[in-house]
Amino acid sequence: MAPLVHETTIHSVDAEAAAGLPSPIPSSLAADGVDEMLCGLLPRNRGLHAEEERSALVSATDTGDHWLVRYGPERPSGVRVESPVEADSTVAGTAAELYLSLWNRGPWDGLTADGGLASLWTDNVRI
């Protein structure tokens, strides 16, 4: 995607929410935004951490995209994976649901999640 497309999209989401007029986010745009968050921005953020090394598989149910997130005492990392892999926990939802949750603009309770990634993210990751 073009530079700043996700910053612009998130500003649009915020403005539409304030006006009570949310519009859908295309799945391909949302999946790209999840990728940017998990593979690009997350490694720069020290907010997501745990005492022991942990992993979470994040899956977009509508696009078939998957990411493996690792976090622990060191800096977190995210990588796109071709198919589901074993992880300590999982988070799944549509690309748009994941996008909004990861960018702290949507609830995590609409996602299918096992493990602690959702609460850790909500409590510690600021975008």
One Martini backbone bead per residue (centre of mass of N, CA, C, O) as a GRO file, in nm:
protein
  127
    1MET     BB    1   0.102   0.032   0.009
    2ALA     BB    2   0.077   0.343   0.063
    3PRO     BB    3   0.189   0.586   0.224
    4LEU     BB    4  -0.028   0.650   0.498
    5VAL     BB    5  -0.294   0.483   0.464
    6HIS     BB    6  -0.345   0.402   0.768
    7GLU     BB    7  -0.354   0.675   0.895
    8THR     BB    8  -0.591   0.774   0.724
    9THR     BB    9  -0.791   0.551   0.799
   10ILE     BB   10  -0.795   0.603   1.105
   11HIS     BB   11  -0.896   0.893   1.086
   12SER     BB   12  -1.159   0.811   0.949
   13VAL     BB   13  -1.266   0.629   1.170
   14ASP     BB   14  -1.278   0.848   1.386
   15ALA     BB   15  -1.468   1.044   1.236
   16GLU     BB   16  -1.701   0.844   1.188
   17ALA     BB   17  -1.751   0.778   1.485
   18ALA     BB   18  -1.818   1.070   1.575
   19ALA     BB   19  -2.067   1.076   1.354
   20GLY     BB   20  -2.203   0.783   1.327
   21LEU     BB   21  -2.048   0.677   1.026
   22PRO     BB   22  -1.961   0.393   0.963
   23SER     BB   23  -1.737   0.222   0.748
   24PRO     BB   24  -1.618  -0.005   0.560
   25ILE     BB   25  -1.338  -0.224   0.537
   26PRO     BB   26  -1.146  -0.354   0.328
   27SER     BB   27  -0.989  -0.651   0.344
   28SER     BB   28  -0.719  -0.579   0.202
   29LEU     BB   29  -0.657  -0.331   0.374
   30ALA     BB   30  -0.671  -0.466   0.652
   31ALA     BB   31  -0.450  -0.681   0.608
   32ASP     BB   32  -0.228  -0.472   0.558
   33GLY     BB   33  -0.259  -0.338   0.842
   34VAL     BB   34  -0.183  -0.585   1.005
   35ASP     BB   35   0.094  -0.618   0.883
   36GLU     BB   36   0.206  -0.343   0.965
   37MET     BB   37   0.170  -0.380   1.267
   38LEU     BB   38   0.317  -0.665   1.316
   39CYS     BB   39   0.586  -0.615   1.120
   40GLY     BB   40   0.647  -0.296   1.171
   41LEU     BB   41   0.548  -0.165   1.456
   42LEU     BB   42   0.577  -0.371   1.691
   43PRO     BB   43   0.900  -0.391   1.708
   44ARG     BB   44   0.899  -0.078   1.829
   45ASN     BB   45   0.729  -0.197   2.069
   46ARG     BB   46   0.744  -0.242   2.435
   47GLY     BB   47   0.449  -0.315   2.549
   48LEU     BB   48   0.483  -0.611   2.450
   49HIS     BB   49   0.503  -0.832   2.732
   50ALA     BB   50   0.684  -1.100   2.903
   51GLU     BB   51   0.853  -1.316   3.104
   52GLU     BB   52   0.787  -1.515   2.876
   53GLU     BB   53   0.794  -1.675   2.598
   54ARG     BB   54   0.557  -1.598   2.337
   55SER     BB   55   0.269  -1.693   2.128
   56ALA     BB   56   0.072  -1.582   1.831
   57LEU     BB   57  -0.201  -1.651   1.629
   58VAL     BB   58  -0.303  -1.458   1.349
   59SER     BB   59  -0.637  -1.461   1.191
   60ALA     BB   60  -0.795  -1.419   0.879
   61THR     BB   61  -1.101  -1.548   0.786
   62ASP     BB   62  -1.147  -1.393   0.492
   63THR     BB   63  -0.828  -1.416   0.366
   64GLY     BB   64  -0.605  -1.627   0.497
   65ASP     BB   65  -0.435  -1.477   0.694
   66HIS     BB   66  -0.108  -1.497   0.872
   67TRP     BB   67   0.036  -1.453   1.208
   68LEU     BB   68   0.338  -1.435   1.405
   69VAL     BB   69   0.365  -1.372   1.749
   70ARG     BB   70   0.633  -1.245   1.953
   71TYR     BB   71   0.675  -1.250   2.317
   72GLY     BB   72   0.861  -1.093   2.596
   73PRO     BB   73   1.139  -0.956   2.732
   74GLU     BB   74   1.167  -0.874   2.455
   75ARG     BB   75   1.115  -0.770   2.163
   76PRO     BB   76   0.876  -0.780   1.950
   77SER     BB   77   0.724  -0.996   1.690
   78GLY     BB   78   0.638  -1.020   1.332
   79VAL     BB   79   0.498  -1.271   1.100
   80ARG     BB   80   0.431  -1.401   0.808
   81VAL     BB   81   0.224  -1.684   0.730
   82GLU     BB   82   0.098  -1.928   0.516
   83SER     BB   83   0.008  -2.096   0.772
   84PRO     BB   84  -0.085  -2.244   1.028
   85VAL     BB   85   0.062  -2.239   1.353
   86GLU     BB   86   0.209  -2.303   1.630
   87ALA     BB   87   0.078  -2.176   1.946
   88ASP     BB   88  -0.014  -2.050   2.253
   89SER     BB   89  -0.210  -1.866   2.077
   90THR     BB   90  -0.523  -1.716   1.954
   91VAL     BB   91  -0.643  -1.504   1.677
   92ALA     BB   92  -0.974  -1.436   1.534
   93GLY     BB   93  -1.088  -1.272   1.228
   94THR     BB   94  -1.151  -1.036   1.055
   95ALA     BB   95  -0.961  -0.806   0.913
   96ALA     BB   96  -1.122  -0.563   1.027
   97GLU     BB   97  -1.126  -0.651   1.322
   98LEU     BB   98  -0.823  -0.666   1.361
   99TYR     BB   99  -0.748  -0.384   1.276
  100LEU     BB  100  -0.912  -0.229   1.494
  101SER     BB  101  -0.786  -0.368   1.740
  102LEU     BB  102  -0.476  -0.317   1.683
  103TRP     BB  103  -0.552   0.009   1.654
  104ASN     BB  104  -0.751   0.078   1.893
  105ARG     BB  105  -1.078   0.078   1.749
  106GLY     BB  106  -1.165  -0.207   1.869
  107PRO     BB  107  -1.296  -0.483   1.981
  108TRP     BB  108  -1.208  -0.807   2.113
  109ASP     BB  109  -1.489  -0.961   2.166
  110GLY     BB  110  -1.532  -1.041   1.845
  111LEU     BB  111  -1.310  -1.235   1.887
  112THR     BB  112  -1.117  -1.518   1.860
  113ALA     BB  113  -0.977  -1.617   2.183
  114ASP     BB  114  -0.672  -1.755   2.314
  115GLY     BB  115  -0.542  -1.612   2.566
  116GLY     BB  116  -0.346  -1.294   2.636
  117LEU     BB  117  -0.321  -1.085   2.401
  118ALA     BB  118  -0.563  -0.896   2.432
  119SER     BB  119  -0.501  -0.782   2.717
  120LEU     BB  120  -0.213  -0.690   2.665
  121TRP     BB  121  -0.277  -0.496   2.438
  122THR     BB  122  -0.486  -0.315   2.576
  123ASP     BB  123  -0.287  -0.238   2.823
  124ASN     BB  124   0.011  -0.177   2.639
  125VAL     BB  125  -0.078  -0.081   2.349
  126ARG     BB  126   0.014   0.213   2.169
  127ILE     BB  127  -0.119   0.417   1.878
   0.00000   0.00000   0.00000
